[in-house]
Amino acid sequence: MAKNYFFGLRGSKLRAAQLWAVIMPAYLLFGYNQAVAGGLLGLPSWIATFPTIDTTNTTGAKNAQAARIQGTVVAMYTLGCFFGALSCIYLGDRLGRVRLIQLGCLVFVVGAILQAASYELGQLIVGRLVSGIGFGAVTATAPNWQSECAPASHRGAVVIMESLFISGGLAISAWLDLGFSFTTGSVAWRFPLAFPMVFALITTVTVGMLPESPRWLLKKGRVDDAREVLAALDGVELDSPQVQLDIDEISESLAVTGQGRFIDCFKNGELRLFNRTCLACAGQMFQQLTGINALAFYLSTIFHSYLGLNAVQSGIVAASVFTFQTVCSPIGVLTVDRLGRRKLMVISAIGMGSCMAIVAGTTSQGDNKAAEGVAGAMIFLFSMFFPVGFLGLTFLYASEISPLVVRVPITSLSTATAWIFNFMVAEVTPVGFATIGWRYFIVYAAINFFLIAPSVYFFFPETNGRHLEEVDQIFRDSKNIFDPVKVARQLPARALQVDDYSEEVKPGKVDHLES
């Protein structure tokens, strides 16, 4: 008798449960954590508790020193995420996807308690670091679990839903910060720091009720368990030819790629593993270098310092930007499986570069109200382009181009890359605005135009509509870093044929795998 998951749901309903019961709270947590600290930095109770990082009531050298410390404190969360993601290199294939997500969420809860109960800067720093370690493991694991359970024909739309949830988390954080700014006492910042525990605890409970990745189960030799999971995800019987075909395909990929080791990520060989590792890491690096976190961490400060808004107005407009980003996120969901990954990333990079260039030009005009209005509009427009091409898509792409045997090490490295560059941006942004002012936006305009867009065009092969095992073939047929794009164009996709297997293939045509 087949095992029941999540109240007996099967097929599309079970896949929907994965999305809404686990991925949604996990990535609402992702977005929430990205913005929550930035909205608290100017609160009187926050400043009274942590005067060392007061940039509101200080000037000159003291202000510069406070800005450097503030940047470090805010960025400690992302540094923790970096180490948490790297821990998955060792833990990922030992614990499995589900148990590692649960462990990461519980570690995050410990860190959130430390932060919300802080009475001195040292405890706040430790709390942010611990929270980051826990959530870094979640961000390195959840995309793998989701993509390994999703059908190839709709994998892009399913996984990129993460961008919608991240944007929603940003918006919740901004509005909650704004609402609690009208309260008095330390509850104004303690509650916003404690609230994300709700998302983490929901994820911990629900992921335990859902199936493990069938690809991880097969890698561990648990063929019967994998058969049960595949049958449940496809909504078919255990002896269905469709289930057997999936098992054969995954097993064949494992046989071809062998048993990977972490060191193999830095060697090319037939599978071009180093090439794929570099692409996965580059995509995540690009996500951070678009300039999004220069805005996300300090959006209220930017509106206050450069657009002349008061504290309340800045908070309202900042929350509105994140809400607008949430509204725009479905554009990526609806187009990623139609236009493909490459087109969305290139279009998005050009759009974000244009927005950053215009923001730089308009904020340089001082008290010009018309220019300030244009700058504000460009920040909103930037928030439309980013989730379409770079918010959830880079996590999806990293998991898609990674072969099963080293998928955990590669995605762990790529996620760690995202977090270390996130740390860098959070660390340097206060100093950048304090030293070069509006010219800081030019840096990100140039990166979008002259690094991100051309790199994606020349080096990133299209993975849209392909089984994860098909992507291996693209790299096996490539001889240099430029070949994967060309090979992907020429190699016919078979994913849709396989997804329609149950309608097209007769039972007698399938060779069964001995378990």
N, C-alpha and C positions, 0 to 999 in steps of 0.2 A: 504494500500500500504506500502510495506516494506521501511524502511528508508535507504537512500544511504550514504555510507561512502567512503571517499577518492576517489572522482571522480567516484563514482558508482562501484568500484571494489567489487567483491564477491569471496567467496571460497578461493582457494589457492592463488589467486592474492591479496586478502585482507590481508591474513596472511603474505604474502611476503612484503606487504607495511608496516605492523607493524614492521617487522624485519629491513628493509632497510631504512625506513623513520624516525623511532623513536629509535629503539634499537641501530642501528649503530652509529648515531651521539652522542647518550647519552653515549655509552661505548667507543667511540673514545675520548670523553671528560674525561671519567674515566681514561683511560690509560695516556692521555696527562698530566693530573694534577699530576699523580704519579711521573713523571720524570722531569717536566719542571724546578722546582726550583733547583734540583741538578746540572743541566747544566749551571746555572747562577752564582754559588757561587764564581767562580774564575775570573769573568770578572772585568777588571779595573774600569769600570763605576759603577758596582754594589758595589765594595769595597769602592769606593769614596763616594757613597751615604749612605752605611751602614757599616761604619768602625768597628762598635762594633762586627760584626760577621766575621771579616777578619781572616781566618785561613791560608791564603797563605803567608802573610808577617810578621807573628808573631811567636814567639818561647816560649818554657818554659811554665811558669804558665799563661802567657797572652794568649798563644795559646790554652791551656786547657780551660780557661775561655771562649774564643771566640768559641771553639768547642761546649761547653755546650749550649751557647746562640744560636748558629747556629742550633743545633739539635732541640731546642725548637721552633725556628721560623719556620723551615721547617715543624715540626710536628704539628704546630697549625692548619694547614688545616685538618689533620686527626682527631684532637680533635674536630674541628667543625663538621666534618662528623659524629663523634660519637654522638654528641648532635642532629644533624639533623635526624639521624636514629632513635634515641629514641623518637623524636617528633612524629614519625609516629604511635607510640602506641596510642596516643590520636587522631591524625588527620587522620590516615589511613582509618578507616571505616566511618569517618564523611564526608570527602571530596570525597572519591572514588579514584581509581587509577589514572585516567586521570588528574583530577584537581590538585592532589598532585604532580604529575610529573611536571606539568606546574608551580606550585608555587615554587617548588624546583629549577627549572632552572632559574626563574626570580630572586630569592634570590642570586643564584650563580653569575648572571650577575652583580648585585650590588657589590658583593665582588671582582669580577675581575676588575671592574672599580677602586675600592679603591686601589687594588694592583698595577695596571699599572700606577696610578697617584701618587704613594707614593714618598715622599721626606724625610721621616724619618721612623725610624724602627717601631715606634708605629702604624703608619698608615698601614704599611705592615702587621703587626701582626693582626690588626683588619680585614683587607681585606682578609687575609688567613682564619681567623676564620669564617667570614660571608660566604665566598665561600664554605667552608666545610659544614656549616649548611645547605645550599641549596642543595648541591650535595649529602649529606648524606641521605636526604629525597628521592632523586631520586633513589639511590642505594638500599634503603629499599623497594621501591615501584615497580620499573620497572620489576624485576624478577617475582614478584607476578602477575602483569598484563600480562606479556608474558606467563607464565606457565598456568595461568587460561584461556587463550584464545587458547592455543596450543593443538592439538590432542595428546592423550597418546602415540600412536605408534611412533611419531616423536618428542615428547616434548624434549627429551634429546638433540638431534642434534640441534633443533631450539634454545633452551636456551643457550647451550654451545657455540653457535656462538658468544656470548658475549666475550668469551676468545680471539677470533680472532680480534674483534674490540678493546678490551683493548690493546692487543699487537700492533695493528696498531696505536693506540693513543700514546703508548710509543715510537714507531719508529718515528712518525711525530714530537713529542716533541724533541727527540734527534737530528734529522737532522735539525730542525728549530733552536734549540739552537746553533748547530754547525755553521750553515750558518750565523746567526746574530752575532756570536762571531767575525767575520771579519769586522763588522761595528764599527764605533766609536760613542761615546756618549751614552746616556741612552737608545736610541732606541734599543740597543743590548739586553736589558732585558725587557724594557717596552712592546715592540711588542709581544714577546713570552707570557707574562703574560696576554695581552689583547686578543690574538688570540682565546682562547677557548670560548669566548663569541659567536663566530660563531656557534659552535656546540650546545650551550645551546639555542640559539634563534631558530635554525632549529628545535630542539626537541620540544620547546614550541609551535610552529606553527603546526607542523605535528601531534603531539599526540592529539591535539584538533579536528582533522579531522577524527580520528579513534574511534572505538567503546570502550565503557567501558567494564570492566570485567563482563561476564554474571553471574559469581558466586557472585560477589558483588551485582549486581542488584537483584538477587534472595534473597540474605540475607536481602536486604532492602525491600523485598516484591514487587518489580517492575517486575512482571512476564511477562507482555506484552513487556516491554523493553528488558528483557532477551531473550525472544523468537525471537525478531527481530535481536538481536546481534548473537544468535546462528545460525539462518537461514542465515545471511550474512556470518558468518565465515565458515559455512559448504557449502555454495553455493546452498541452497535448498529453497523450499517454506516455508512460515510460518506454514502451516499445515502439514509439513512433519513428519512422524513417528520418524525419527531420532532426530528431534528437541525435540519432546515430550519425547523421551527416555532420552535425556540429562537433560531435566528439571526435570523429575521424579527422576533421579539418584542423582542430586545435592540436590533436595528438601528432598529426603530421608536421605541423609547425614546430612543435617541441622537439620532434625527432631531427628535423633539419637544423634547427638553431642550437641544439645541444643544451647542456647545463651551463648557463652563464655565471660568471663571477663578476664582482664589482670592477676588478682591474680590466675586464674585457671592454668596459665602456670607453676606455682610452686607447683601444686598438681598433683599427678598421677591419681588416680581414674581408671575407666574402660578404658579410652582412653590413659592412660599413658602420659599425657601431659607434665609432668616434664621431663620424659625420652626423649621425642621428643625435648623439648626445649634445653636440654643438648646436644643432638646430633647435632642439628642445630648450636648451639653456638660453639661446639667443632670443627665442620668442618670449620667454619670461622676462629676460632683461629688457627687451623692447617695451613690454607692458609698463614697466616702471619708468623708463626713460621718455615716455610720451609726455610726461609732465603732470599726469593725473594726480599723483600724491603730493606734488607741490601745491595743488589746489585742495585736495581732500583734507590734508592735515591742517591747512591754514586758510581755508576759504573765508571764514569770518574775518580774520585779520586782513586779508587782501581787500575785501570790500570796505573795511573800516579805514585802512591806511591809504589805499590807492583810489578809491571811488568816493571817499568822503561821507560814508554812511555812519550813523551812530551805532552803538553796540546792539541795540534791539533790531534796528533795520538790517544790520549786517547778518544777524542770526536768522532773521526771517528770509532774506534773499538766499543765504547759504543753504538753508533747508529746502527752499524752493528749487535750487539748482539740483540737489540730489533727488528731489521728487520728480523733476523733469527728466533726469537720467533714468529713473525707474520706468517712467512712461515710454521712453525711447528704446529701452532694452529689448522689447519684443521685435523690433526691426531686425536685430541679429538673429533671433530665434526663427523668424519667418523666412529669412534669406540665406542662412548658412548652408542649407542642403540644396538650395537652388543655384546660388551664385558661386558657392564653394568657399574654401577657407582663404585662399590667396587673394582673391578679388576684394573680399571684405577687409582684409588687413591693409592692402595697398590703399584703397579708397579712404579708409579710416585714418591712416598715417598722413596722407595728403591733407585731409580735412582738418586734423588736429594741428598740423604744422601751420596751416593758413590761419587758424584761430589764434594760435600763440603769437604769430607775427603781428596780427592786427591788435591784439591785447597790448603787446609791447609798444607799438606805435601810439596807440590812443592813451595809455596810462602815462606816457612821457609828456603829455600836454598840460600837466598841472591842473588848474581849476577850470578847464574847458568842460562844461557840463555835457555838451553833445558828444565829445570824445569819451567821457566817462560812461555815457549810455551805450555807446557802441562797444566799449570794453566789456560791460556787463552782458550785453547780448552775445558776444563772442564766447564768454565763459559758459553761457547756456548752450551755445552751439557745440562747443568742445564736448560738453557732457552728452550730446547726442552721438557724436562720432565715436567716442571711446568705447562704450559698451557694445557697439555694433561690431567692432573689429578686434578689440584687445582685452576685454574684461574676462569673459569666460572662455573665449576661443583659444587663448594660449595654453590653458590647462588641458583643453580638449586635444589640441594639436600635439602637445608633448606626449600624451598617453597614446595617441594614434600612431605616431612614428616609432614608438619604442617596441621592440620585439618582446614577446612574453617572458623569455628567460631572464632578461635584464630590464624589464619594464619598471620594476620598483626602484632599482638604483638610478636609472635615467630620470624618471619622474621625480625622484627625491632630489637629485642634483638640480634639476630644472626649477623645482619649487624653491629649493634653497637659494638658487640664483635670484629668483624673484624677490625673496625676502631680504637678501643682503643688499640688493640695489634699492629696495624699499627703505631699508635702514639708511643707506647712503643719502637718498633724497630727503628723508626726514631730518637727517643730521645736518645737511648743508643748506637746506632751504631757509631757515631763519638767518643764517650768516649771509646767504646770497642776497636776500631782500635787504638786509642791513647794509651791505657793502656796495652792491651794484644796482640796487633798486629795480626799476622796470626793465633793465637790460637782462635781468635773469630770465625773463620770458623768451628772449631771443635764443638762449641756449637750447631750449626745448623745441623751438621752431626749426632750428638747424638740424637737430637730431632726427626729427620726424621726416624732414625733406631729404636729407643727404645720407642718412644711415638706415633708418627703418624701412622706408618704402623701397629703395633699390635692393636692399638685402633680401626682403621677402620675394621680390620679383625674380631675382636671379638664382636664389638658393633653396627656396621652400617649395617642395613638390605638393601638388594637390592630393588630398586624401579623401575628398568627398565621395560618399557612396561606396567605399571599399571596406571589405572585411579587414580587421586588424592583421590577419595573416596575409592578405593580398599586398599590404604595404611592404612586407618583407621582400616581396618579389621586385618591387620598384628599386629598392636599394641593392639587391643582389645583381640586378642588371645594370647597375651604374658603376662607372670606372673612376669618376672624379666628382668634385663638389658641384659642378654645373650639370652633371648628367641627370640627377633625380627629377628635375623639373621637366626635362625633355622626355625621359622614360615614362613618367606619369601621364604625359599627354598621349603617348603612343600605346600604352598598355590598356587594353580594353577592360572595363570594369565588369565584374561578375556578381557583385554584391546583390543587386536587385534580383538576379536570377535565383541566387541561393535563398534569399528571403521569401521568394515565392515557391520554395521547394515543395511545401506540402500540397500545392495545387498541381505541380508539374511533374514530380518524380514519383515513380511507382515503387512500392515497397521492395519488390524483387530486385531492384537495381542497386541496392545498397549493400556493401560488404560490412559485416558487423565486426566491431572491435572486441577482442577478448578482454574481459575485465579481470 
